[in-house]
Amino acid sequence: MRKLLYTSLAAASILFASCTQNAFEDAYRDPSTVTSTTVPKQFAGFMKINFEDVIPSYWNYFTVIRTTSLNYTQAHGFLNTTGRYIPGAAVNDRWKRYYNFITQYRELEKVMGSLSPAEQAENRIYTITSTIYLYDHTEKMVDNFGDIPFSQAGKISSTGGNYANASAKYDNQIELYTQMLDELKAFSTELNSIALSTKVGLEFKNQDLINKGDLAAWKNYCNSLRLRILNRVSAVPSFASRSNSEIAEIINEGKLVDENAENIAFRVYTQDGDLDSAGFEDALEEDGFSNSAPKLMIDHMNANGDPRLTWLFEKGQTASVFTGLDPLLASGAQTQLVVDGKIAVYNRSVISRNKWLPGTLINAAEVNLILAEYYTRNGNATTAKTHFEKAVRQSIEYYVRLGDKADILDWKPTTEPTAAEIDAYITTINFGGASAASDQLALIAFQKYIHYNVMQADEAWAEQRRLKLPALIFMEDETSTIRKTPPTRWTYPNSESVYNPDNYNAVKANDNLSTKIFWDVK
């Protein structure tokens, strides 16, 4: 059982959770039930509080992602029902969890601030790593909503419970991106020389739910997150120069997530608690349609001999070939195909019923696809090809290895892709034959589309909006007077206009489904 304490307020609600797992209770106690906490315990609580937005889980996927990002990117097949492009109340859950998360971060700041200067210096690693993790999720919030409450959010505890004083202004999205880049760059430098005392080193290793105290991994995480953010703003005139110069600096330093062994993830180590992906099965399979394969992805895999095909998908129950759900069919025709078992589905052994799926934060295939884009953008097709092909190989390996711990083996492929099959696929998609940078970028974007699929929905939607690639075609929702095609952002929860009216009114004019995020310039 989990004790929940909700306090609604404009920009920051509080969720303090305690878990029945003895190990976690020892590491972190509900601040509402104890008179004091410690930096290590608060750090663990902060990292755990939003696990549902990292590890594939029922609530996040079924309530939020299933009806929004996965549809907008055609990462799965979806029905052409009325109102399908309107996010609706689903996004309220993501908003609430983020502000529960940031409230825990403010509590960590508060505990850190109560220490002596010497103790703060000794525990500095907690500030660095918690902020890196915070910025990973803050980037996603900005990418989904635009301006968000941040600098003043989550401070209900420091105001003594005064809701009015804790209502938070909306921070400008460009300024937030700048702040994140500035601080992450400084953290990257600081991680080169930081040294931990024996006491802090042991405590940090025990409380670090992501990298288990590995400072090299945190350095790779920090730089890879910088790389992703810098790449996202690369087409924004005010960021273009910084993007190019700092990506070059990161490449020169060589401290990145470059191999699958270095992937950054919230890993599942036990099935005894709630930190697992057991709920993913119902999230994808419950409605009978959300695990359907998308036509665009399946058509590419069929045509090009993609070795990931049988690891990501299964044939429909009555089908002799892999067929994806056509997004241009009427919902009745789509439904009949799914009911008749003609449409492929996400592989149940490797994906939907795999209780050991990691909560992906950043992985090597993603990083190398970003590097391929960077080199393509700068006219270095040869180096771009090297990173592109490396990313494809890493993506194939990534999905094959996801099946290693699968408990249900009924649908797991019996043989792994051979080197010849992988080489043949790479030859067929032929990055080297794409002489124009635009053609190279299209190939890179399509590999992002396949690699992200349902596993990295936030990144998939952000990249699709930024690049307008792959060029997706949707059937318009003619019944809707609000939105006939996928939106360019999520709208704010209604609670903001009710409980945070003064601050909300400052951004109200942009609170619609057509306002673009600042990096969406194409």
Salt bridges, closest charged atoms under 4 A:
ASP53 OD1 - ARG94 NE 3.44
ASP53 OD1 - ARG97 NH2 2.56
GLU109 OE1 - ARG106 NH1 3.12
ASP136 OD1 - LYS140 NZ 2.78
ASP136 OD1 - ARG228 NH2 2.63
GLU139 OE1 - ARG228 NH2 3.02
GLU139 OE2 - ARG232 NH1 3.20
ASP143 OD2 - ARG232 NH1 2.82
ASP182 OD1 - ARG242 NH2 2.74
GLU190 OE2 - ARG124 NE 2.83
GLU203 OE2 - LYS199 NZ 3.25
GLU246 OE2 - LYS185 NZ 3.77
GLU246 OE1 - ARG226 NH2 3.41
GLU246 OE2 - ARG242 NE 2.75
GLU249 OE1 - LYS185 NZ 3.81
GLU253 OE2 - LYS219 NZ 2.66
ASP258 OD2 - LYS390 NZ 2.71
GLU259 OE2 - LYS390 NZ 3.07
ASP274 OD2 - ARG2 NE 3.95
ASP274 OD2 - LYS48 NZ 3.14
GLU281 OE2 - ARG353 NE 3.45
GLU285 OE1 - ARG353 NH2 2.75
ASP287 OD2 - ARG66 NH1 3.13
ASP299 OD2 - LYS295 NZ 2.75
ASP306 OD2 - ARG308 NH2 2.89
GLU314 OE1 - ARG348 NH2 2.67
GLU366 OE2 - ARG228 NH1 3.44
GLU373 OE2 - ARG377 NH1 3.29
GLU373 OE1 - LYS448 NZ 2.79
GLU373 OE1 - ARG466 NH2 2.84
GLU389 OE2 - LYS385 NZ 2.99
ASP404 OD2 - ARG401 NE 2.58
GLU416 OE2 - ARG401 NH2 2.59
ASP423 OD1 - ARG393 NH2 2.85
ASP458 OD2 - ARG94 NH1 3.29
GLU459 OE2 - LYS140 NZ 3.39
GLU459 OE1 - ARG228 NE 3.57
GLU459 OE1 - ARG232 NH2 2.83
GLU463 OE2 - ARG232 NH2 3.01
GLU463 OE1 - LYS448 NZ 2.56
GLU463 OE1 - ARG466 NH2 2.71
ASP477 OD1 - ARG84 NH1 3.93
GLU478 OE1 - LYS484 NZ 3.90
ASP511 OD1 - ARG489 NH1 3.15
ASP520 OD1 - LYS468 NZ 2.42
